[in-house]
């Protein structure tokens, strides 16, 4: 049974926290049937939570574009979504800025429009799975009998990687990628693992929602004894027309960011992958690839790692 089949009969939106708790209890009982019925990118019933991508309208997915072009109501993440994207794909729709609205207002708004037969799209910046607070909205809607689903988007870390003309993973340089955020209102000092990630040495650390805390973050890294020459890049508005790239090190990046005057809307990338220097040739196009073409066991070539 799906979550929407278990929805209550309330008509006033109810308490979103109670809805979130109820949906969490159902997840503990078993997985939603739709997990096994649909793939990402499928056209599904309900309100799609679409990732708008990092900013450039061309980085919106095909699925997202199609849904926006058909939408009659688009609830979007305010200035975090490029106005050019809204103009290009949503000019025909009613637009509602979600900034400053709580769940008690957003859920009835989307629910009522959907129940009136409108095509509704919830448009998040980047990818809604990364620091998007999407699931709580989806759970509250599902509890009201409104089906929802994710439509992935390009997260800003990938736009930043493209801008830097490098990979986030590089053989013998970075075997791992960490998406994280600094301590603050949401994260306690004990939950901030940036220093741990940097200390591993072969991790590219991508810090979201941390432009305002660059100095504090770098000071903590220095206090923890990390190499002050470790490369750091700060990409402001990745893929937007006013994109700006600041490259430095743990030792000096805070000065550079403060000089530029940025306090928000930038991604911080820490690690040697920032410069792309020192990586080794991968196995994919080396001796391993030659062995794979000679192998008579097809499974051998299909199961080897190839994303270095």
Secondary structure by P-SEA (a helix, b strand, c coil): cccccccccccccccaaaaaaaaaaaaaaccccccccccccccccccccccccccccccccaaaaaaaaaccccccccccccaaaaaacccccccccccccccccaaaaaaaaaaaccccccccccccccccaaaaaaaaaaaacbbbbbbbcccaaaaaaaaaccccccccccccccccccccccccccccaaaaaaaccccbbbbcccccaaaaaaaaaaaaccccccbbbbbccccccbbbbbbbccccaaaaaaaacccccbbbbbccccccccccccccccaaaaaaaacccaaaaaaccccc
